[in-house]
Amino acid sequence: MKTLRLLALCAAGLMWAMATVASAETVKVGVIATFSGPFARWGEQFQQAIKVYQKQHGESVNGNTIEVVYRDDGGPDPARAKQLAEELILREKVQFLGGFVFTPNALSVADIVTEAKMPTVIFNASTAIVVRKSPYFVRVSQTIPQVTVEIAKWAAKNDFKRIITAVTDYAPGYDAETYFVKTFKAGGGEILESIRIPLATTDFSPFYERVLQQKPDALFIFGPGGPPTVGMINTWASRLKPAGIKLLGTAETQEIDLPKVGPAALGVVTAFHYTETVDNPLNKTLWADLTTMFGKNTVPDLSSVAAYDGMELIYRAVAKFGPRPTGDQAIGFWRGMAFDSPRGPIKIDEKTRDIIQNVYLRKVEERDGKLVNINFETIPMVRDPWKDEHPG
């Protein structure tokens, strides 16, 4: 009798194991990003951070394999991004989409994402209006107004009276210009001129000559990241800094770029949601794993933490609903979700599906022989001001 019971238990265990194996599925996550051209670093940073996340959390959730399928949009190319989204949804049968460096690319997929009810995590695409374009968008980066308002407030409170803005001529640049100008003027400052610089610009001298002639207290810049932004800073350092014109910005002094600028970047003040030197356990382990896996000179940046946190949302949704969550299940689950990130505490706004997070005021300093951003003030859990001003 005992033998029969033992055999029955073994058979039941075997059937349970077989059922578990049979029910385990592959969850495909499609990531559309830039892996070629002048902005290729975005895709590389996304991919490295995702590999770190999967090293730390495993490549499966409850037995379901998480497979990340990458597609290269080549840069700002809405038609290409839409084509890739259609391919990933219709042919690859992905359960989630993520990525999107540039606002025009994210906007181009809004209709197909909505039609497919595809839960989509925006890793960057920082123009405030983006998440309004599809009820299946959430964002884990930032909005440009969210960080720009804080640097403008700081400037107005710290004896900057006359400022010129110079932004890249596309939607995020317009957000940066609008919110810096409005906030700085509200604080009593004067905007001498607002300059818009074409996205493909490589020679910034003609624009900066206009700045030099007007001799403002500071120049506020917004760049698209990568080589153009480095060029904006280097041109300031060579032409405007010797004249005593200070530089203000948001993400322009990422640590990964500072060696290309050199000591001229010392003293530049920016406001942003992630500072590479922020002191928390998750940031330390992100650094440690990135450098172990990809080399000692690897540096995390805004794209790293966005991809890392985007995977956190996806893993949690699969853990909650299994390998085939509906778009409405995932989005409903993510609304109001809060967790710790390498950047600090974050929360997905329950109403807007956008991110709430700390914004750090920081200055470029030299520490242990290298240039880094050092926080000197934290503004806790900042919402997107554009959505507060434009409820919808």
N, C-alpha and C positions, 0 to 999 in steps of 0.2 A: 504493500500500500504506500509506504514512504517513497519507494522507487517510482511509482506511478505519479505521485504528487510532484516529485523532483523533475520527472520528465515533462510533466505538464507546465511547470514553472519555466523550465528551459525553453520549451516550445513557445510559450507566451512571450518570453524575453526576446527570442529570435524574431517572432512576428512583429513585435514593437520596433526592434532595430531596423527590420526591413521596411516597415512603414515609414519610419523616420527618414531613412535614406531615400525612399521613393518620393516623399513629400518635400525634401530639400530641393531648392531651386537656385538658379543663378539670377541674381538681381543686377540688371545692367544699369549703369549710371553713365549717361552721355555728357561729356565735358567739351564744350565749344570754346576755344580760346586761341590765342595767337602764339604759334610755335615757329613762325618764320618771319623774316623781315626785321625792320628796326625795333619792333616791339616784342620780339620773340621771348624776351626774358619773362614776360607775364606767364606764358604757357609753361615755361620751365619751372618757375616758382610754384605755380599751381600744382604741377605734377609732383615735384619734390615733396611738397607739404602733404599731398594725398598719400604718397608712399610712406611718409613718416607716420601719418595717422593710422594707416593700415598695419604698420609695424607695431604700433602701440596697442591697437585695438583688435588686431586680427583681420583676416580677409574674409571672414564670414560672420553672420549674425544668426544665432539659433540654427546653425547648420546650413544657412543659405549663403552661398558664395556671392560676394560683392565684386563685380567686374566693372572696371572703369574703362570706358571706350572714349578715346580722345579724337577730336577733329580740329583741324587747323583752319581758322578763318583768314589767316594772313594779314590781319590788321583791320582797320575800319572798313568794312565791306558788308553792308546790310544784305545785299542779294545773296552773297556767299553764305552768310550766317543762316539765312532762312532756308537755303538749300540743304545745309548740313542738318538743321533741326528736323526738316522733313525726312531726311534719310535716317536719322537716328530714331525717330518716332515710328516711321512706317516700315522701314526695312530691318533695323536692328532691334526694334521692339523694346526700347529702353523703358525703365520704370520711373526714372528721374532724369531731369536735365540740370546742368550746372555750368558755371563758367561765365562768359560774356564780359570781356574786358571793356569794350566800348559801348557807350549808350546807343548809337545808331544800330548796332548789331542786336542788342537786347530788344530794342523797340521793334525790329523787323520780325521777330519771332513771336510777338505777343499774340497775334491772331491764331496762329497754328497751335500754340501752347493752350490757349483758351479752348479752341475747338476740340483738342485731344484731351483736355482736362489733365494736363501733364504737370505734376509738381516740379517747379523750376526754382533753383537756388541761384540768385545772382551773386557772383563772387566779386564783381566790381561795379561797372556801369553806374556811375554815381550821381547822375542827374536826378533831382528830387522826384520828378514825375514818373520815373520808370515803373515802379511797382503798381501805379494806378492803371497801367495799360493792360494788365491781365490779373484776374483774381487768383491765378495760380503761380504768381511770382511772390517770392520772399527775398529779402536782401540781407547779406551778412558782411557788407563792406562798410559803407558810410554814405551819407549824402553830402554833397559839396556845401550846402548851407549849414549843415550841422557843425562842420569844423571851421568854416570861414567866419561865421558870426563871432566865434570866440577869439580869433586873432584880431578881428576888427575892434572888438570891445577892449581888448588889451592895449592895442595901439592908441585908442582914444584916451585911455586912462594913463598913458605913460608918455605924455608930452610930445606925441607926434601930431603936428598941426596940419601939414600939407603932404599929401600922398598922391602918387600916380599908380593906377592899376594897369597891368599888362597880362592878358590872359590869352590862352589858345582859343582860336575862333571856331568853337563848336559848343554843343549844348552845355557840358559841364563848366566850360569857361564862362558862359553867360551866367550860370548860377553863381559862380565865384564872384564875378564882377558885380552882379546885382546885390548880393548880400553883403559884400565888403563895403561897397559904396553906401548902401542904405544904413548899415550899422555904424560905420565910421562917421557919417554925417550926423546921425542921431546923437553921437557922443561929442559933437562939437567940432569935428574935423572938417577939412576942406579937401575935395578931390580935384586936382588940377586937370587931369585928363584920364580917360579910360581908353586904353589901346587894345585892339584885338589883333592877334598874330596868327596868320594862316598855319594850319596844322603841319604842312610840309616844310616850313621854314627851317633853314639851317644857319643862316646869317642873321643874327639879331641886332647887329650894330646899327642899322638905320632906325630901328624902333627905339633903341636905347639912347641914340643921339638926341632924339626929341625929349627924352627924360632928362638928360644932362643939361640941356638948354634951360629947363624950367627949375632945376635945382630943388626938388622936393626934399622933405625930411627922409622919405623912404619910398621904395618901390614895392608894391605887392604884386606877386606873380602867381599864376596858376599854369602849370604845364601838364602834358599828357603822360609824363613818365618816360624813362629811357633816355636815349641820346638827346632829343629836343630839350628836355628839362635840364640835363647837364649843360647843354649849350646856353640856356637862359642864365644859369647861375654863373658859369664861367665868364660870360660877357659882362654880367653885372660886376664880377670881381675885378675884371681888367679895366672897365670903363667908368663905372659908377662908384664903386667903393672908394677909390682914391679921392673922389670928390666929397666924401663924407655922406653919401646917400646910402642908407641902410636897406636891408632886404628882409621882407616878411613873406611868409607863404604858408602852405599846408603840408603836403607830402613831398615837397621838392628836395628836402635834405635827407632822404633815406640813406641810412648808413651804407648800404650797398653801393651808392653812387659817390659818397664823400671822397674816397681816394682819387676819383677822377677830377675833383675840384681842388683838393688840397687845402692848405692852411687858410686860404682866402675865405673859406666858408665859416671860419671861427666867428662866433657871435651872431650868426643868422638865427632869427626867432621864427618859429612856426607853431601851428596848432594842428594836432592830428589825433586819431583814435588809437594808434599803435606806435609806441616808441620801443625800439629794439632793446633798450636797456631797462625796460620796466621789470620790476623785481617781483616775480611770482613763480611758484613751482612749475606751472605749465609752460611758461616762457623758457625757463631753464631747461626743461626736458626737450622742448622743441629745438632749441639751440643745440643741445647735446646730440640729439639724433640726426639733425640735419648735417652737422659737421662730421659725425661718424660715417654717415651714409654717402655724403657727397663732397667731402673734403673740408679741411680746416678753414678755408677761406669763404665757405658758404655763409651767407647772411640772410636771415628771414626778413621779410618786409610785409607791407600791407597785403600783397597777394598771397603770401604764405598763410597768414592767419585767417584770411577769408576762406581759402580752400579747406584749411584744417577745420574751421567751424562749420563750413558747409557740409562736410562729411559727417560731423557730429549730428546735424539735423537728420541727414539721410539714415544713418545707423539707428538713431532713435526711432524713426518712423518704421523701419523694418522690424526692429525689436518689438514695437507695439502692435503692428498690424500684420506682420508676416511679409512674404516676398512680393505680394501683389496689392499694396495699398492703393486705394483710389486717390485721385487728386484731392477730392474734398476731405477725405480722411486725413491725408498728410497735412494739408494747409490748416485744417481745423486744429490738428494736434500741435502744429508749430506756433499758432497764434498764442501769444502770452508766455511762450517757453523762455525760461531763464537758465543760464548756466555759466560757469566760469570758463574763460578763454585765455590763451596766452596774452591777449591784450588787456585783460581785466574782466570784470563782470559784464555780461551782455544779456539783452532781452529782446525778443521779437515782439514788437508792438502789437497788441491784440487787435486793434482797430485798423492800423495801416499796413501791417505785415512788413514794416521797415524796422531797422535796428535801433535800439536805445543802448547807449554805451558811454563810457568816460571819454572826455576829450582832454588831451594833455597839452599844456603850453611847455615848450622846450627850447633849448638853445644848443647850438653846436659848440662842443668843447673838446679839448684833447684829454683823453684818459688812457694811461698805460701805453702811450706812444701812438694812439690812433684817434681819429676823429669820430665822435659819437654824438647823438642827441641826448641831452640830459633834461629830464622833466623838472620844472620848477613850480608848476601849479597843476592841480587836477580839478577839472569841472566834472562832477559826478553825473552819470546817467543822463546824458543829453539826448533829447528827442530831436527829430527833424523839424526845424522851425517852419519850413515851407508848408508842410502838411497842417501844422497848427494854424497857419495863416490862410490855408486853402482847404478847409474841411470838405470832404466829399465822400 
